[in-house]
Amino acid sequence: MPVFSKEAILPERTDIDRSKCTRVVPMRVLGLGLSRTGTNSLRSALRTLGYDDTYHGFAAFMENPRDCEMWLKALAAKFDGQGKPFGREEFDQLLGHCQAVTDIPAICFVPELIEAYPEAKVILTHRDINDWHTSVMETIIKQVDNPLTNMATRFFLIFCRSSFQLPRKVSVHVCQNYYQDFKFNGRQIYREHYALVDSLVPEDNLLHYRIEEGWEPLCRFLGQPIPDVPFPYGNTAAEVLAKTRAFIAVEAMHALRRFCVFWVIVVAIVVSAFHLLFAFKEVLGFFLRLLWGICCTPFPVLHFLYFILCTTFAVLEAR
């Protein structure tokens, strides 16, 4: 299995608030094929052809986790009816630095993106439906539905950085609302997704594409010369799992450090409290006896006044 360094998984991480951004380059390509159909290879190919930058959910979340803040708002508006639905204005903020977009969560917004960018060319990456279903089950669904990961995430969530919390929330939201009961309905979701794109995009603006076809059909559709480099195949299921596990390991170390610091502080507070109790046990006993007397006496008002006087004298003596 491939081994990935922290630097390879988290390249040049940024902290950009996309809600304050705007479009700086035209949106030229919408890669609306489902995840695990070659979207990462398509991203690499488009970048090689000069479509800078090309957005890909998994990579973008690692590079600028704050993107998830806007994606969560977009998902909530579409699937939960909470907030304003995203249109060109919002997508220009979120994707304004990109000339192309692929993969989740963008593929959850097929009609919205096509309406926002009617001038963009659309590419649908295809894969054998059974191979695709198996690949999604072994990668995306396996990570989101992993009981051990879910239990650990819930337990350590308050100690995790937003760079872990936000991408996971988006992944869970997508699986619950778009992929739904994937094990049994995944193939139907695939068919419906591709039928939807077909119904919305004119034939002359749509490329049905398989990654194994290489450069020729892609460059012909985009009007680009074929580059003198091999086509960037990659991102197998094993590689995705290795990257994901390595990323989780990096974030888990940060969470563990925060967890340890938290308990060191808690233990220090408890020990200090016990020291104070033992140091002032006689004073504490005095006050407890007074309170007991107040509760048991037939004249609680007199005892209460006596308690106030004793407290006042104790404070004055302490000064």
LUMVEXDREN-211340 format. One line per 3 residues: number of its first residue (from 1); for each residue x, y, z of N, C-alpha, C. Coordinates in steps of 0.05 Angstrom, whole numbers, plus 5000, padded with zeros to 4 digits. Last residue first. Layout:
REM residues N
NUM = X Y Z X Y Z X Y Z | ...
END
This chain:
REM residues 319
319 = 4825 5800 6135 4838 5823 6125 4860 5833 6144 | 4805 5762 6169 4822 5753 6147 4837 5776 6135 | 4772 5791 6201 4797 5781 6213 4816 5772 6191
316 = 4730 5802 6165 4746 5824 6176 4773 5814 6188 | 4711 5750 6157 4722 5765 6135 4740 5787 6144 | 4693 5738 6209 4713 5721 6196 4727 5736 6173
313 = 4653 5776 6216 4677 5777 6232 4700 5761 6220 | 4617 5757 6177 4628 5784 6175 4654 5786 6191 | 4604 5706 6197 4617 5709 6171 4631 5736 6168
310 = 4579 5721 6244 4603 5705 6245 4619 5707 6219 | 4534 5748 6223 4553 5762 6240 4580 5748 6241 | 4509 5706 6195 4518 5730 6180 4539 5745 6196
307 = 4496 5672 6238 4513 5663 6216 4525 5686 6201 | 4459 5704 6266 4485 5697 6279 4505 5688 6258 | 4419 5704 6228 4432 5729 6235 4459 5724 6248
304 = 4406 5649 6231 4415 5660 6206 4430 5687 6210 | 4388 5645 6283 4413 5631 6275 4424 5642 6249 | 4342 5675 6279 4363 5683 6297 4390 5671 6289
301 = 4313 5645 6241 4320 5672 6234 4343 5682 6252 | 4303 5594 6263 4322 5596 6241 4331 5625 6235 | 4287 5568 6315 4288 5597 6310 4309 5602 6287
298 = 4292 5514 6319 4265 5524 6317 4264 5554 6312 | 4347 5487 6278 4336 5503 6300 4307 5511 6296 | 4367 5461 6233 4354 5445 6254 4341 5462 6276
295 = 4390 5498 6198 4370 5479 6187 4354 5465 6210 | 4427 5523 6231 4405 5539 6218 4383 5521 6209 | 4461 5481 6242 4445 5493 6263 4422 5509 6252
292 = 4484 5473 6193 4468 5452 6205 4450 5463 6227 | 4512 5521 6187 4490 5515 6169 4472 5493 6180 | 4549 5514 6229 4530 5536 6229 4506 5531 6211
289 = 4578 5471 6209 4563 5468 6234 4542 5490 6237 | 4600 5493 6163 4581 5471 6160 4565 5467 6186 | 4634 5532 6185 4611 5540 6169 4591 5518 6166
286 = 4671 5497 6211 4656 5517 6226 4631 5526 6211 | 4692 5468 6168 4676 5454 6189 4660 5474 6205 | 4721 5509 6143 4698 5496 6129 4680 5482 6149
283 = 4759 5519 6181 4740 5540 6174 4716 5528 6161 | 4784 5469 6179 4772 5478 6205 4752 5500 6199 | 4803 5464 6126 4782 5445 6136 4769 5455 6162
280 = 4838 5491 6094 4817 5506 6107 4795 5489 6119 | 4871 5451 6073 4883 5475 6085 4863 5490 6102 | 4835 5416 6049 4850 5407 6073 4862 5431 6088
277 = 4817 5449 6008 4798 5437 6027 4812 5429 6053 | 4863 5459 5979 4849 5481 5992 4830 5471 6014 | 4874 5407 5961 4894 5421 5978 4880 5444 5993
274 = 4830 5399 5928 4833 5382 5952 4853 5395 5971 | 4840 5438 5888 4816 5440 5904 4818 5423 5930 | 4887 5418 5866 4887 5444 5879 4863 5447 5897
271 = 4866 5371 5843 4887 5369 5864 4888 5395 5880 | 4831 5394 5805 4821 5376 5826 4841 5374 5849 | 4867 5423 5772 4845 5437 5786 4835 5420 5810
268 = 4899 5381 5752 4911 5403 5768 4890 5418 5784 | 4861 5352 5723 4874 5340 5747 4886 5361 5764 | 4849 5390 5683 4828 5381 5701 4840 5369 5727
265 = 4899 5396 5658 4887 5419 5671 4866 5410 5691 | 4905 5344 5638 4925 5355 5657 4914 5379 5672 | 4862 5342 5604 4861 5326 5629 4883 5334 5648
262 = 4878 5379 5564 4853 5383 5578 4853 5368 5604 | 4925 5355 5545 4927 5381 5558 4901 5386 5575 | 4902 5309 5521 4921 5307 5544 4923 5333 5559
259 = 4872 5332 5480 4859 5315 5500 4876 5313 5525 | 4911 5356 5449 4891 5373 5463 4877 5358 5485 | 4937 5310 5432 4951 5330 5448 4932 5348 5463
256 = 4895 5285 5404 4906 5272 5428 4922 5292 5445 | 4888 5321 5361 4866 5317 5380 4877 5304 5406 | 4937 5314 5335 4930 5340 5346 4908 5338 5367
253 = 4932 5260 5322 4954 5268 5340 4949 5296 5352 | 4889 5262 5287 4886 5248 5313 4908 5256 5332 | 4911 5286 5242 4891 5301 5258 4887 5288 5286
250 = 4944 5243 5226 4955 5270 5231 4937 5286 5249 | 4906 5203 5218 4927 5199 5238 4939 5226 5245 | 4876 5224 5176 4863 5220 5202 4884 5217 5224
247 = 4915 5221 5136 4904 5247 5144 4891 5245 5172 | 4922 5166 5133 4944 5183 5141 4935 5210 5150 | 4871 5151 5115 4881 5142 5141 4904 5159 5151
244 = 4870 5177 5065 4850 5183 5086 4860 5175 5113 | 4913 5153 5038 4913 5182 5043 4894 5189 5066 | 4895 5099 5038 4920 5106 5051 4922 5136 5057
241 = 4847 5104 5009 4846 5095 5037 4872 5102 5052 | 4868 5121 4960 4849 5138 4974 4848 5130 5004 | 4900 5076 4946 4912 5102 4950 4894 5121 4966
238 = 4861 5037 4940 4881 5034 4960 4895 5060 4966 | 4832 5058 4896 4819 5055 4923 4839 5052 4945 | 4876 5104 4861 4862 5079 4865 4849 5078 4892
235 = 4899 5150 4836 4879 5152 4857 4862 5127 4860 | 4910 5150 4764 4917 5146 4792 4893 5148 4810 | 4939 5178 4704 4922 5158 4717 4929 5156 4747
232 = 4952 5227 4668 4956 5223 4697 4935 5204 4710 | 4984 5210 4607 4959 5217 4620 4961 5210 4650 | 5051 5234 4595 5032 5212 4599 5007 5222 4613
229 = 5061 5291 4551 5065 5277 4577 5045 5255 4580 | 5052 5332 4513 5073 5311 4509 5081 5299 4536 | 4981 5344 4503 5008 5349 4516 5026 5326 4512
226 = 4945 5362 4447 4951 5340 4465 4979 5344 4477 | 4912 5426 4449 4932 5408 4438 4939 5386 4458 | 4841 5434 4457 4868 5437 4467 4887 5418 4453
223 = 4785 5431 4454 4800 5448 4435 4828 5453 4444 | 4757 5397 4485 4764 5423 4497 4779 5442 4478 | 4752 5353 4452 4728 5366 4462 4734 5394 4473
220 = 4806 5340 4445 4790 5347 4422 4765 5362 4431 | 4822 5326 4497 4833 5350 4484 4817 5359 4460 | 4790 5280 4504 4788 5302 4522 4798 5328 4509
217 = 4806 5244 4464 4778 5255 4464 4775 5279 4482 | 4865 5241 4478 4854 5249 4452 4825 5259 4453 | 4884 5223 4530 4884 5252 4522 4866 5258 4498
214 = 4845 5167 4553 4869 5184 4552 4863 5212 4542 | 4809 5127 4563 4811 5137 4535 4834 5156 4532 | 4806 5118 4617 4824 5101 4602 4826 5109 4572
211 = 4765 5152 4633 4792 5160 4637 4812 5143 4621 | 4712 5166 4589 4725 5146 4607 4755 5152 4609 | 4658 5210 4579 4687 5205 4578 4695 5184 4598
208 = 4618 5252 4543 4617 5227 4559 4645 5214 4557 | 4613 5320 4542 4630 5298 4535 4626 5275 4554 | 4572 5371 4516 4575 5350 4536 4594 5328 4525
205 = 4555 5406 4479 4570 5418 4502 4576 5397 4523 | 4524 5381 4443 4549 5392 4433 4566 5405 4455 | 4479 5367 4473 4498 5346 4465 4525 5358 4456
202 = 4463 5409 4529 4462 5403 4500 4484 5384 4492 | 4441 5386 4592 4464 5397 4577 4460 5389 4547 | 4399 5361 4619 4403 5390 4623 4424 5403 4605
199 = 4398 5307 4610 4373 5322 4605 4378 5353 4606 | 4448 5290 4627 4441 5288 4599 4417 5306 4592 | 4442 5298 4682 4461 5314 4667 4454 5314 4638
196 = 4403 5258 4693 4398 5286 4699 4417 5304 4683 | 4430 5211 4679 4406 5219 4664 4400 5248 4668 | 4468 5210 4719 4477 5214 4692 4454 5222 4674
193 = 4434 5203 4764 4452 5226 4763 4460 5231 4734 | 4408 5154 4754 4393 5179 4755 4410 5204 4753 | 4451 5118 4756 4436 5121 4731 4420 5148 4731
190 = 4469 5125 4810 4487 5129 4787 4471 5135 4762 | 4424 5109 4838 4433 5137 4841 4451 5144 4817 | 4424 5055 4824 4402 5072 4814 4409 5102 4816
187 = 4469 5039 4851 4469 5037 4822 4446 5054 4810 | 4455 5049 4906 4477 5063 4893 4475 5062 4863 | 4418 5024 4938 4408 5043 4918 4430 5056 4902
184 = 4445 4991 4974 4423 4980 4959 4414 4998 4936 | 4487 5023 4993 4491 4995 4988 4470 4983 4970 | 4465 5075 5003 4481 5069 4979 4484 5040 4973
181 = 4418 5108 5019 4424 5080 5026 4440 5068 5003 | 4450 5169 5001 4428 5156 5016 4436 5128 5023 | 4478 5204 4969 4482 5176 4965 4461 5159 4979
178 = 4453 5252 4990 4456 5247 4962 4459 5217 4955 | 4447 5251 5046 4427 5265 5030 4429 5259 5000 | 4489 5221 5069 4462 5219 5080 4441 5230 5061
175 = 4534 5237 5040 4526 5209 5041 4497 5206 5050 | 4535 5293 5052 4533 5283 5024 4522 5254 5024 | 4543 5292 5108 4519 5305 5096 4514 5295 5068
172 = 4593 5267 5112 4569 5254 5124 4544 5266 5111 | 4624 5306 5086 4623 5278 5076 4598 5264 5086 | 4617 5350 5120 4608 5351 5092 4605 5323 5080
169 = 4640 5331 5167 4611 5339 5167 4601 5340 5138 | 4693 5324 5150 4677 5301 5158 4647 5307 5157 | 4710 5377 5140 4708 5358 5118 4691 5333 5125
166 = 4704 5397 5196 4688 5408 5174 4687 5388 5150 | 4739 5368 5230 4710 5368 5235 4695 5376 5210 | 4791 5379 5211 4781 5352 5211 4750 5351 5213
163 = 4796 5433 5217 4806 5421 5192 4798 5392 5189 | 4783 5444 5268 4762 5448 5248 4770 5435 5221 | 4810 5391 5310 4812 5417 5296 4789 5419 5276
160 = 4781 5358 5366 4791 5358 5339 4791 5386 5327 | 4758 5358 5415 4787 5362 5415 4798 5363 5386 | 4706 5346 5406 4711 5372 5417 4741 5379 5417
157 = 4710 5292 5388 4703 5313 5370 4710 5341 5380 | 4722 5244 5412 4744 5264 5411 4736 5289 5396 | 4674 5216 5408 4687 5219 5434 4707 5242 5434
154 = 4662 5218 5354 4643 5230 5373 4657 5235 5400 | 4707 5191 5333 4702 5218 5325 4683 5232 5345 | 4701 5140 5355 4725 5156 5363 4720 5186 5356
151 = 4654 5125 5329 4655 5126 5358 4678 5144 5367 | 4670 5128 5275 4648 5144 5284 4649 5147 5315 | 4711 5089 5274 4717 5117 5267 4696 5135 5278
148 = 4679 5044 5286 4702 5051 5303 4709 5081 5299 | 4642 5042 5244 4633 5046 5272 4655 5055 5290 | 4642 5074 5183 4660 5058 5200 4652 5063 5230
145 = 4616 5105 5146 4600 5086 5162 4617 5068 5180 | 4657 5134 5122 4635 5149 5135 4620 5130 5154 | 4691 5094 5101 4701 5114 5120 4679 5127 5135
142 = 4657 5066 5067 4672 5051 5088 4682 5071 5109 | 4641 5104 5031 4621 5093 5050 4635 5079 5073 | 4691 5115 5004 4675 5136 5016 4656 5124 5038
139 = 4713 5057 4996 4727 5082 5003 4709 5101 5018 | 4682 5014 4984 4707 5008 4997 4722 5034 5005 | 4638 5036 4957 4633 5022 4982 4660 5019 4998
136 = 4664 5056 4912 4652 5075 4930 4647 5061 4958 | 4679 5006 4888 4699 5026 4896 4688 5046 4916 | 4629 4982 4877 4648 4969 4895 4669 4989 4906
133 = 4609 5019 4840 4595 5014 4865 4613 5001 4885 | 4647 5014 4798 4643 5039 4812 4630 5035 4839 | 4638 4961 4782 4664 4969 4792 4662 4995 4808
130 = 4585 4969 4764 4591 4950 4786 4618 4956 4799 | 4590 5006 4722 4574 5012 4745 4579 4994 4769 | 4650 5028 4695 4632 5005 4697 4617 5008 4724
127 = 4646 5100 4688 4660 5076 4697 4640 5053 4698 | 4655 5167 4663 4641 5142 4667 4659 5120 4677 | 4650 5237 4671 4667 5213 4672 4651 5189 4679
124 = 4627 5286 4633 4616 5265 4650 4635 5241 4649 | 4636 5355 4628 4649 5328 4624 4637 5309 4644 | 4617 5413 4596 4610 5394 4616 4623 5367 4609
121 = 4638 5482 4590 4635 5455 4579 4632 5435 4601 | 4601 5541 4607 4622 5521 4613 4616 5495 4599 | 4558 5574 4600 4579 5575 4580 4601 5554 4584
118 = 4526 5569 4645 4517 5557 4620 4538 5556 4598 | 4533 5570 4705 4554 5572 4686 4546 5558 4659 | 4485 5565 4733 4503 5587 4740 4524 5591 4719
115 = 4462 5519 4712 4448 5545 4709 4467 5568 4714 | 4500 5482 4728 4495 5485 4699 4481 5512 4694 | 4496 5488 4783 4521 5495 4770 4517 5499 4740
112 = 4443 5470 4793 4452 5497 4801 4477 5506 4787 | 4441 5417 4774 4425 5438 4761 4435 5466 4768 | 4484 5394 4809 4484 5393 4780 4467 5415 4768
109 = 4504 5389 4862 4491 5414 4853 4492 5415 4822 | 4534 5347 4876 4508 5348 4888 4491 5372 4878 | 4583 5357 4855 4565 5340 4839 4537 5338 4851
106 = 4610 5385 4895 4600 5400 4872 4579 5383 4857 | 4636 5361 4938 4606 5362 4938 4594 5376 4914 | 4654 5310 4891 4637 5320 4913 4651 5343 4926
103 = 4681 5328 4824 4678 5312 4849 4658 5324 4869 | 4707 5390 4798 4701 5362 4796 4693 5351 4824 | 4716 5448 4758 4707 5436 4783 4700 5407 4778
100 = 4755 5503 4733 4742 5477 4729 4735 5466 4757 | 4779 5549 4747 4769 5548 4720 4754 5522 4714 | 4775 5582 4811 4777 5558 4795 4766 5562 4767
97 = 4764 5622 4845 4792 5619 4838 4797 5595 4819 | 4710 5618 4857 4719 5639 4840 4748 5638 4831 | 4681 5584 4888 4697 5572 4867 4709 5593 4848
94 = 4655 5617 4925 4667 5592 4934 4687 5581 4914 | 4637 5661 4895 4653 5665 4920 4669 5640 4927 | 4609 5636 4855 4632 5653 4848 4650 5659 4872
91 = 4569 5613 4885 4589 5595 4873 4614 5611 4864 | 4540 5659 4899 4553 5643 4920 4575 5625 4908 | 4524 5677 4847 4538 5695 4866 4554 5679 4887
88 = 4496 5634 4825 4522 5642 4814 4538 5659 4833 | 4469 5604 4884 4468 5610 4856 4495 5620 4847 | 4442 5565 4937 4465 5576 4923 4460 5581 4894
85 = 4386 5585 4977 4399 5567 4958 4422 5580 4943 | 4391 5609 5044 4388 5617 5016 4401 5596 4997 | 4365 5567 5097 4382 5588 5085 4376 5591 5056
82 = 4345 5502 5093 4355 5522 5113 4373 5542 5098 | 4328 5456 5068 4312 5480 5066 4320 5502 5085 | 4359 5412 5066 4345 5416 5091 4327 5441 5090
79 = 4383 5411 5016 4371 5387 5026 4354 5390 5051 | 4399 5465 5004 4387 5447 4984 4371 5424 4996 | 4419 5487 5052 4398 5501 5036 4384 5483 5017
76 = 4457 5450 5066 4434 5454 5084 4412 5468 5069 | 4493 5455 5024 4480 5430 5028 4455 5433 5045 | 4510 5508 5033 4498 5501 5007 4482 5475 5010
73 = 4533 5504 5084 4510 5522 5079 4495 5515 5054 | 4575 5469 5071 4554 5461 5091 4529 5478 5088 | 4605 5501 5037 4592 5477 5027 4570 5467 5045
70 = 4624 5540 5072 4604 5547 5052 4590 5523 5040 | 4657 5507 5104 4638 5525 5117 4616 5533 5097 | 4693 5483 5070 4671 5467 5080 4650 5484 5093
67 = 4734 5518 5063 4715 5515 5042 4690 5501 5051 | 4768 5510 5105 4747 5529 5110 4727 5530 5086 | 4810 5476 5087 4786 5465 5101 4763 5484 5105
64 = 4846 5474 5037 4833 5498 5050 4807 5488 5063 | 4869 5424 5028 4884 5448 5023 4873 5472 5037 | 4831 5386 5041 4857 5384 5054 4873 5410 5051
61 = 4790 5403 5008 4785 5402 5037 4811 5400 5052 | 4813 5395 4958 4807 5422 4967 4803 5423 4997 | 4814 5339 4954 4839 5354 4954 4835 5382 4966
58 = 4759 5327 4955 4777 5315 4974 4803 5332 4977 | 4737 5361 4911 4729 5363 4939 4750 5352 4958 | 4772 5399 4867 4765 5371 4873 4761 5370 4903
55 = 4780 5447 4815 4771 5441 4842 4764 5411 4845 | 4835 5473 4784 4813 5454 4781 4805 5444 4808 | 4854 5542 4776 4857 5516 4788 4833 5499 4780
52 = 4872 5525 4712 4883 5530 4738 4864 5549 4753 | 4880 5490 4661 4856 5499 4675 4863 5502 4705 | 4923 5469 4633 4923 5498 4639 4898 5508 4653
49 = 4929 5416 4627 4921 5431 4603 4918 5461 4609 | 4940 5401 4679 4962 5399 4659 4955 5415 4634 | 4889 5407 4699 4910 5425 4708 4934 5424 4689
46 = 4864 5365 4673 4855 5392 4667 4877 5412 4676 | 4891 5321 4697 4892 5326 4668 4885 5354 4661 | 4876 5326 4750 4904 5328 4743 4907 5334 4713
43 = 4820 5318 4744 4831 5343 4756 4860 5347 4748 | 4819 5266 4724 4809 5288 4708 4820 5315 4718 | 4837 5239 4770 4854 5239 4745 4845 5261 4726
40 = 4794 5250 4802 4820 5260 4810 4839 5260 4786 | 4752 5224 4775 4751 5253 4779 4778 5264 4787 | 4741 5171 4764 4765 5183 4752 4766 5213 4756
37 = 4698 5156 4792 4697 5151 4764 4721 5162 4749 | 4696 5171 4845 4707 5145 4839 4702 5136 4810 | 4639 5214 4841 4664 5206 4854 4671 5177 4847
34 = 4607 5226 4777 4607 5219 4806 4635 5212 4815 | 4618 5282 4734 4617 5254 4739 4619 5248 4769 | 4623 5336 4721 4600 5328 4738 4597 5297 4741
31 = 4663 5386 4713 4666 5357 4714 4645 5345 4732 | 4658 5441 4676 4644 5428 4698 4647 5398 4696 | 4700 5493 4656 4694 5464 4654 4680 5455 4680
28 = 4706 5548 4664 4706 5537 4637 4697 5508 4634 | 4697 5606 4696 4691 5578 4699 4688 5566 4672 | 4750 5655 4694 4724 5645 4684 4721 5615 4691
25 = 4776 5684 4755 4781 5670 4729 4754 5659 4720 | 4755 5708 4799 4779 5721 4787 4787 5708 4761 | 4698 5720 4837 4710 5706 4815 4732 5722 4803
22 = 4713 5731 4908 4696 5734 4884 4711 5721 4861 | 4708 5724 4980 4722 5723 4954 4702 5728 4932 | 4686 5717 5028 4696 5744 5023 4710 5745 4996
19 = 4675 5664 5031 4652 5682 5030 4660 5711 5025 | 4723 5638 5039 4714 5641 5012 4690 5660 5010 | 4775 5650 5077 4746 5652 5080 4734 5659 5052
16 = 4831 5608 5080 4817 5629 5065 4787 5628 5070 | 4880 5584 5099 4857 5589 5116 4841 5613 5104 | 4918 5528 5071 4911 5556 5074 4886 5559 5092
13 = 4972 5484 5064 4945 5488 5075 4941 5518 5080 | 5011 5458 5028 5007 5487 5030 4979 5493 5040 | 4984 5394 5029 5002 5412 5015 4993 5441 5018
10 = 4975 5344 5061 4967 5371 5068 4985 5392 5055 | 4998 5300 5037 4969 5300 5042 4959 5328 5048 | 5052 5311 5034 5038 5304 5009 5008 5306 5013
7 = 5065 5322 5087 5068 5344 5067 5052 5337 5042 | 5060 5272 5110 5042 5293 5118 5042 5315 5097 | 5068 5221 5059 5077 5238 5080 5056 5259 5087
4 = 5042 5157 5047 5041 5186 5040 5051 5202 5064 | 5052 5096 5015 5056 5111 5039 5057 5141 5032 | 5010 5046 4984 5027 5070 4983 5029 5083 5010
1 = 5017 4976 5000 5000 5000 5000 5018 5025 5000
END
